[in-house]
């Protein structure tokens, strides 16, 4: 039940965040994508601090050293900030529907990054699904009536940064057992640092000239909602991954994109051509096949690991059994000894063995005598005593 609630809440808040950010930047004229991204990230940082440190409703047990922060957290935060800033920039030049269609290209970027870092091996099935996605995205782009080269480039930068962010986030979560809220206690401030740099370089001068602060003060509740929604989306995404899986979050993201395309076309009045719908359908097909292949590969690896574990367990049991039997076996025969013109006499005490053990020992002694007889000189004989 908790998983269903988290999934529904993430779908709602993620869609609301996209629409409110679009409203702030386009309808209200606040053309500062890095500042809008910083709103959500600042809200995430503040609420994470309150939950983990002040109210203590979320655990804060992971130890983060300065070296770990500067090498792992700060690098992951850079690509997170770049993904958010470039993605918001795309909404200034492209329609909501077209941006969601371009997001279908995200698995391609993620897979290429995984290949680059040798986290995955390229297979024919994965490459086929990627080609299907590329064809669909290309068709969607050709069918866009209000095509913007800069907007598409910004979205491609966001997708590439998102792929790197996902791969680095996997490393980050694997190295520390972070709580879904706790991880943003460290990642949030690092993202705010990078977003502040982007604001200072690209936006602060234009913000002063266009009275950006006046827009914020005049619509404070809308900007406040954007900050709260950013926190909710980030934490709910971590909850879905922890309670369900990363694949579940991908499927939910695909459903969200389809819903936003339909919402934009039916209620926002954005024009969607037939070629765009056809291309987007092909992209969704490729995206679905990609998730299916990934799930099948993960299931095969899990089964192989389980089989290897069972084999190791059986081997260990056999070794223990053999060591136990070895202690119960009769003693081996002593070497042959020379005495009074004879090569020697070997003795093999039965060590208390009776019945079948005694018969086996006698048969072994007779076999030794027959094998040694042709090798002995004339007049010399051998007798194995049991």
C-alpha positions in Angstrom: 0.0 0.0 0.0 2.9 2.4 0.9 4.5 1.7 -2.5 1.3 2.7 -4.3 0.9 5.9 -2.3 4.5 6.9 -3.1 4.1 6.2 -6.8 0.9 8.2 -7.1 2.3 11.1 -5.1 5.5 11.1 -7.3 3.4 11.1 -10.5 1.3 14.0 -9.2 4.1 16.1 -7.8 6.5 15.5 -10.7 3.8 16.7 -13.2 2.9 19.6 -11.0 6.6 20.7 -10.8 7.0 20.7 -14.6 3.8 22.8 -15.1 4.6 25.3 -12.3 8.1 25.8 -13.5 6.8 26.4 -17.0 4.3 28.9 -15.6 7.0 30.8 -13.7 9.4 31.1 -16.6 7.0 31.7 -19.5 3.7 33.1 -18.2 5.2 35.2 -15.4 8.3 36.2 -17.4 10.8 34.9 -14.9 13.3 33.8 -17.6 15.9 32.4 -15.2 16.0 28.6 -15.4 18.9 28.2 -12.9 17.2 30.3 -10.3 14.0 28.2 -10.7 16.0 25.0 -10.3 17.6 26.6 -7.2 14.2 27.2 -5.7 13.4 23.5 -5.7 16.9 22.5 -4.5 16.9 25.1 -1.7 13.6 23.8 -0.5 14.9 20.2 -0.7 18.0 21.3 1.4 15.9 23.1 4.1 13.3 20.4 4.5 15.9 17.7 4.6 17.8 19.6 7.3 14.6 20.0 9.3 13.7 16.3 9.0 17.1 14.9 9.8 18.7 17.3 12.2 15.9 19.4 13.9 12.9 17.1 14.1 14.8 13.8 13.7 12.0 12.1 11.9 14.4 10.7 9.4 17.6 8.9 10.3 21.0 10.6 9.9 23.5 7.8 10.4 25.8 7.8 7.4 29.2 9.3 8.0 30.4 11.6 5.2 34.1 12.6 5.3 35.3 15.8 3.5 37.1 13.7 1.0 33.9 11.8 0.2 31.9 15.0 -0.1 34.3 16.7 -2.5 35.0 13.6 -4.7 31.6 11.9 -4.8 28.9 14.2 -3.6 30.1 17.4 -5.3 30.7 15.7 -8.6 27.3 14.1 -8.6 25.7 17.4 -7.6 27.3 19.1 -10.6 25.6 16.9 -13.2 22.4 17.1 -11.2 22.4 20.9 -11.3 23.4 20.9 -15.0 20.5 18.6 -15.8 18.0 20.7 -13.9 19.2 24.0 -15.3 19.4 22.8 -19.0 16.1 21.1 -18.7 14.4 24.3 -17.5 16.1 26.2 -20.3 14.4 23.9 -22.8 10.9 24.9 -21.6 11.7 28.6 -22.6 12.0 27.6 -26.3 9.9 24.3 -26.7 6.4 23.2 -25.8 5.8 20.9 -22.8 4.6 18.1 -25.1 7.8 18.2 -27.3 10.1 18.3 -24.2 8.4 15.2 -22.9 8.9 13.5 -26.3 12.6 14.4 -26.2 12.9 12.9 -22.7 12.3 9.5 -24.3 16.0 9.8 -25.4 17.1 9.6 -21.7 17.7 5.8 -21.7 20.1 6.1 -24.6 22.2 8.6 -22.6 22.1 6.4 -19.5 23.1 3.3 -21.4 26.0 5.0 -23.2 27.3 6.3 -19.8 26.9 2.8 -18.3 29.0 1.4 -21.3 31.5 4.2 -20.8 32.0 3.4 -17.1 31.9 -0.4 -17.9 28.9 -0.9 -15.7 27.1 -2.8 -18.5 28.1 -4.7 -21.6 26.5 -3.8 -25.0 24.2 -6.5 -26.3 22.3 -6.8 -29.5 19.0 -6.4 -27.8 20.0 -3.2 -26.0 21.4 -1.7 -29.2 18.2 -2.6 -31.0 16.0 -0.8 -28.4 18.3 2.2 -28.5 17.9 2.4 -32.3 14.2 2.2 -32.0 14.2 5.1 -29.5 16.4 7.2 -31.7 14.2 6.7 -34.7 11.1 7.7 -32.8 12.8 10.9 -31.3 14.0 11.9 -34.8 10.5 11.5 -36.2 9.0 13.6 -33.3 11.6 16.3 -33.9 10.7 16.4 -37.7 7.1 16.8 -36.9 7.5 19.8 -34.4 6.1 23.0 -35.9 7.8 25.4 -33.5 11.3 23.8 -33.7 14.1 25.6 -31.8 17.6 24.5 -32.3 18.8 26.1 -29.1 16.0 24.5 -27.2 16.7 21.1 -28.5 20.5 21.5 -27.8 19.6 22.5 -24.2 17.4 19.5 -23.8 20.1 17.2 -25.2 22.6 18.6 -22.7 20.1 18.0 -19.9 19.6 14.4 -21.1 23.4 13.8 -21.3 23.8 15.2 -17.8 20.9 13.2 -16.5 22.6 10.0 -17.8 25.8 10.8 -16.0 23.8 11.8 -12.9 22.0 8.5 -12.7 25.2 6.5 -13.1 27.0 8.6 -10.4 24.0 8.4 -8.1 24.2 4.7 -8.3 27.8 4.8 -7.2 26.9 7.3 -4.4 24.0 5.2 -3.0 26.0 2.0 -3.3 28.9 3.4 -1.2 26.7 4.7 1.6 23.4 3.3 3.0 21.6 6.7 2.8 18.0 7.2 3.8 15.9 8.8 1.0 15.8 12.1 2.9 19.3 11.9 4.3 21.0 11.8 0.9 19.6 15.2 0.0 21.0 16.6 3.3 24.4 16.3 1.6 23.5 16.4 -2.1 21.1 19.4 -1.8 23.7 22.0 -0.5 26.2 20.7 -3.1 23.6 21.3 -5.9 22.8 24.8 -4.5 26.5 25.6 -4.8 26.7 24.7 -8.5 23.4 26.4 -9.2 24.6 29.6 -7.4 27.6 29.6 -9.7 25.4 29.3 -12.8 23.2 32.1 -11.5 26.1 34.3 -10.9 27.7 33.7 -14.3 24.6 33.7 -16.5 21.6 35.2 -14.8 22.2 37.7 -12.0 22.8 40.7 -14.2 19.7 40.1 -16.3 17.7 39.5 -13.1 18.5 43.0 -11.9 17.7 44.6 -15.2 14.3 42.8 -15.7 13.2 43.2 -12.0 13.2 39.5 -11.3 13.0 40.0 -7.6 9.8 42.0 -8.0 8.3 39.1 -9.9 9.2 36.8 -7.0 7.7 39.1 -4.3 4.6 39.6 -6.4 3.9 35.9 -6.7 5.5 34.5 -3.6 3.1 31.6 -3.0 3.7 30.2 -6.5 7.5 30.3 -6.0 7.0 28.8 -2.5 5.0 26.0 -4.0 7.8 25.4 -6.6 10.3 25.0 -3.7 8.0 22.6 -1.8 7.3 20.6 -4.9 11.0 20.3 -5.7 11.6 18.7 -2.3 8.6 16.4 -2.6 9.7 15.1 -6.0 13.3 14.4 -5.0 12.4 12.6 -1.8 9.5 10.6 -3.4 11.8 9.5 -6.2 14.2 8.1 -3.6 11.3 6.4 -1.8 10.1 4.7 -5.0 13.6 3.4 -5.7 14.0 2.2 -2.2 10.5 0.6 -1.8 10.1 -0.7 -5.3 13.0 -0.4 -7.8 14.7 2.0 -10.2 12.8 0.3 -13.1 9.5 1.2 -11.4 10.6 4.9 -11.4 11.4 4.7 -15.1 8.0 3.2 -15.9 6.3 5.9 -13.8 8.3 8.5 -15.7 7.2 7.2 -19.0 3.6 7.2 -17.8 4.0 10.8 -16.6 5.4 11.9 -19.9 2.5 10.4 -21.8 0.1 12.1 -19.5 1.7 15.5 -19.9 1.7 15.1 -23.7 -2.0 14.4 -23.6 -2.6 17.2 -21.1 -0.7 19.7 -23.1 -2.5 18.9 -26.3 -6.0 18.7 -24.9 -6.0 21.4 -22.2 -3.1 23.7 -22.8 -3.8 24.0 -26.5 -0.4 23.0 -27.7 -0.4 21.6 -31.3 0.8 18.1 -31.7 1.2 16.7 -35.3 0.4 13.2 -36.5 4.1 12.6 -37.3 5.0 13.6 -33.7 2.5 11.2 -32.3 3.8 8.4 -34.5 7.4 9.1 -33.6 6.6 9.3 -29.9 4.8 6.0 -30.1 7.9 4.4 -31.7 10.0 5.9 -28.9 7.6 4.5 -26.2 7.8 1.1 -27.8 11.6 1.2 -27.8 11.6 2.5 -24.2 9.3 -0.3 -23.1 11.5 -2.9 -24.8 14.5 -1.3 -23.2 13.0 -1.7 -19.7 12.0 -5.2 -20.5 15.5 -6.2 -21.6 17.0 -4.6 -18.5 14.6 -6.4 -16.3 15.2 -9.7 -18.0 19.0 -9.3 -17.8 18.7 -8.4 -14.1 16.6 -11.5 -13.5 19.1 -13.7 -15.4 22.0 -12.3 -13.4 20.1 -12.9 -10.1 19.3 -16.5 -11.0 23.0 -17.1 -12.1 24.2 -15.7 -8.8 21.8 -17.8 -6.8 22.8 -20.9 -8.8 26.5 -20.1 -8.1 25.7 -19.7 -4.4 24.0 -23.1 -4.3 26.9 -24.7 -6.0 29.4 -23.3 -3.6 27.2 -24.4 -0.7 27.1 -28.0 -2.0 30.8 -28.0 -2.6 31.5 -26.9 0.9 29.1 -29.6 2.3 30.9 -32.2 0.2 34.3 -31.1 1.6 33.0 -31.3 5.1 31.7 -34.8 4.5 34.9 -36.0 3.0 36.9 -34.7 5.9 34.6 -36.5 8.3 34.9 -39.8 6.3 38.7 -39.4 6.1 39.0 -39.6 9.9 37.1 -42.9 9.9 39.1 -44.8 7.2 41.5 -47.6 8.3 45.3 -46.9 8.5 47.3 -47.3 5.3 49.8 -50.2 5.0 53.3 -49.6 6.3 56.2 -49.7 3.7 58.0 -53.0 2.8 60.9 -53.9 4.9 64.0 -56.0 4.0 64.7 -58.9 6.3 66.8 -62.3 6.0 67.1 -62.3 2.2 63.6 -61.0 1.7 62.7 -57.5 0.4 60.5 -56.9 3.4 57.2 -57.6 5.0 54.4 -55.1 5.0 51.8 -55.1 7.7 48.3 -53.7 7.4 46.5 -53.8 10.7 42.8 -54.0 10.4 42.3 -51.2 13.0 39.2 -53.0 14.3 37.6 -53.4 10.9 35.5 -56.5 10.5 33.5 -58.1 7.8 33.7 -56.3 4.5 36.7 -54.2 5.6 38.8 -57.4 6.4 37.8 -59.0 3.0 38.8 -55.8 1.2 42.2 -55.7 3.0 42.9 -59.3 2.1 42.1 -58.7 -1.6 44.4 -55.7 -1.6 47.2 -57.7 -0.1 46.9 -60.4 -2.7 46.9 -57.8 -5.4 50.1 -56.3 -4.1 51.8 -59.7 -4.0 50.8 -60.5 -7.6 52.1 -57.2 -8.9 55.4 -57.4 -7.0 56.3 -61.0 -7.9 57.6 -60.4 -11.5 59.9 -57.7 -10.2 61.6 -59.7 -7.6 64.9 -61.6 -8.2 65.1 -65.4 -8.0 64.9 -66.8 -4.5 63.3 -63.7 -3.0 59.6 -63.6 -2.2 57.2 -61.1 -0.6 54.4 -61.7 1.8 51.9 -59.0 2.8 50.5 -59.7 6.2 47.0 -58.3 7.0 
